Amino acid sequence: MSQYFLDLIYTLTNCMSCFPGSPQLKINNRSFKILRLLGEGGFSYVYLVQDASSEALYALKKIRCPFGQESVAHAMKEVEAYALFSPHPNIIHSVDYCVSADRSDPGAKTVYILLPYYRRGNLQDIINANLVNHTKFPERRLMVLFLGVCKALKAMHNYKVQGGPGGANSLNNAKRVRGEAAQADHDAEEEVEQRRGRGQGREVDDDSEQQEPLMDGEVTISQEGVAPGEIRAYAHRDIKPGNIMIDDDGEQPILMDLGSLAPAPTPITSRSLALAVQDQAAEHSTMPYRAPELFDVKTGSTIDTKVDIWSLGCTLYACLVGKSPFEMRSDETGGSLSLCVLGGDWRFPDEGAGGKKKTTNQPGQTEDSGISESIRDVVRKCLKVETSERPDVDELIRIVEGVIEELPEDGSS
Ligand SMILES: Nc1ncnc2c1ncn2[C@@H]1O[C@H](COP(=O)(O)OP(=O)(O)OP(=O)(O)O)[C@@H](O)[C@H]1O
């Protein structure tokens, strides 16, 4: 009960808007004006906010956790994930976070994550603009962006556990890296840490809460049992154009939405684990970009980082054509999307069965959607139903670098 009143007081004074309707909120001692809604997902809203003192713009992700500790722990895994790969030029990092109690429902919490704001939007926004304006990505620029996403994935797929005592604990890493990121604001940060020790922050800093025994099939970003310096691979599991922001320079992609991150490989040792992983994929991995092995998880199989390589193939295709290859195919055939994915049934718009170019009404002429053969090959390599036939991220990077080298400068062909 006393904890509830502590939460309530903290909430009223620190985290939520003080007056209903006021577009202001405070996060760990900093005031922000809410400017507008940027986007929303299943349990979250993302707002554009402005620091009241510095006027800097940020994106604020508000994750509702209506089911108490379990859903808070899930949101906290996303917080940890933002710190895990920081700093990386192609992976989003968080600026700050806090957990707040819900005034009307004591069991419910809200996790706020402050993120850098990317004003150019994401790859899906560019795809939409291309469809409306009948324009296309310049191929070289697209492949440079694609290479940046591959590099972000390399950091995840080849992640090395940080060294030092406690280095094998992801939450410790998260705190350490976050501390580094906040050096410029050291005094304020120190006060925030003290505040966390006293009030609402206790919830997020309590390691025991993060280390509860795992249920069969539960996925965490824990690094237990992996020595510092050893590889602890992670799969993003929700690669899609909407999760790739464009940096303000317009050149670099920024991989975001780390809520689906999961350790890899995951050996599927039981039927219940297979179903748990399948359910998790249904919840977190967007269907048209989801790998076939996540639609029908087989006992005895292993789910690994190749799920992201598949999603990369779908993402590249969507940038070239406007839609995921399987959305495209199921629209064409009227068949179910999952059957198209499981059967690897997709093609480029100017191709017929067996990858042969479609003929036009003009005798001897074939259709041409203007996509370079070398780029088509990258898509083909990623979209192999058999996981062992897909390249790993290192091989993919080599292939993409080769493609970029051979492509003419945009606008010069
Ligand atoms: N840092 C940011 N800068 C600018 N816009 C952002 C930022 N983060 C998120 N957005 C916008 O908010 C939308 C939703 O963000 P995000 O994908 O993190 O939420 P989600 O609830 O996890 O969504 P999903 O259901 O796709 O998993 C994004 O598609 C994007 O348009």
PDBQT file of the ligand as one rigid body, heavy atoms in Angstrom, charges set to zero:
ROOT
HETATM    1  N1  LIG A 501      12.954   7.925 -33.060  1.00  0.00    +0.000 N 
HETATM    2  C1  LIG A 501      11.933   8.166 -33.873  1.00  0.00    +0.000 A 
HETATM    3  N2  LIG A 501      11.923   9.255 -34.655  1.00  0.00    +0.000 NA
HETATM    4  C2  LIG A 501      10.868   9.504 -35.477  1.00  0.00    +0.000 A 
HETATM    5  N3  LIG A 501       9.770   8.720 -35.574  1.00  0.00    +0.000 NA
HETATM    6  C3  LIG A 501       9.717   7.620 -34.804  1.00  0.00    +0.000 A 
HETATM    7  C4  LIG A 501      10.793   7.283 -33.914  1.00  0.00    +0.000 A 
HETATM    8  N4  LIG A 501      10.478   6.124 -33.283  1.00  0.00    +0.000 NA
HETATM    9  C5  LIG A 501       9.275   5.755 -33.757  1.00  0.00    +0.000 A 
HETATM   10  N5  LIG A 501       8.806   6.635 -34.663  1.00  0.00    +0.000 N 
HETATM   11  C6  LIG A 501       7.523   6.551 -35.376  1.00  0.00    +0.000 C 
HETATM   12  O1  LIG A 501       6.613   5.805 -34.601  1.00  0.00    +0.000 OA
HETATM   13  C7  LIG A 501       6.209   4.596 -35.276  1.00  0.00    +0.000 C 
HETATM   14  C8  LIG A 501       6.058   3.463 -34.257  1.00  0.00    +0.000 C 
HETATM   15  O2  LIG A 501       7.304   3.222 -33.604  1.00  0.00    +0.000 OA
HETATM   16  P1  LIG A 501       7.783   1.778 -33.135  1.00  0.00    +0.000 P 
HETATM   17  O3  LIG A 501       7.949   0.907 -34.340  1.00  0.00    +0.000 OA
HETATM   18  O4  LIG A 501       8.959   1.926 -32.241  1.00  0.00    +0.000 OA
HETATM   19  O5  LIG A 501       6.528   1.342 -32.279  1.00  0.00    +0.000 OA
HETATM   20  P2  LIG A 501       5.938  -0.109 -32.066  1.00  0.00    +0.000 P 
HETATM   21  O6  LIG A 501       4.793   0.050 -31.141  1.00  0.00    +0.000 OA
HETATM   22  O7  LIG A 501       7.030  -0.995 -31.583  1.00  0.00    +0.000 OA
HETATM   23  O8  LIG A 501       5.484  -0.453 -33.513  1.00  0.00    +0.000 OA
HETATM   24  P3  LIG A 501       5.339  -1.857 -34.258  1.00  0.00    +0.000 P 
HETATM   25  O9  LIG A 501       3.902  -2.242 -34.066  1.00  0.00    +0.000 OA
HETATM   26  O10 LIG A 501       5.689  -1.492 -35.690  1.00  0.00    +0.000 OA
HETATM   27  O11 LIG A 501       6.323  -2.803 -33.658  1.00  0.00    +0.000 OA
HETATM   28  C9  LIG A 501       7.314   4.370 -36.305  1.00  0.00    +0.000 C 
HETATM   29  O12 LIG A 501       6.879   3.668 -37.426  1.00  0.00    +0.000 OA
HETATM   30  C10 LIG A 501       7.724   5.796 -36.675  1.00  0.00    +0.000 C 
HETATM   31  O13 LIG A 501       6.860   6.308 -37.653  1.00  0.00    +0.000 OA
ENDROOT
TORSDOF 0
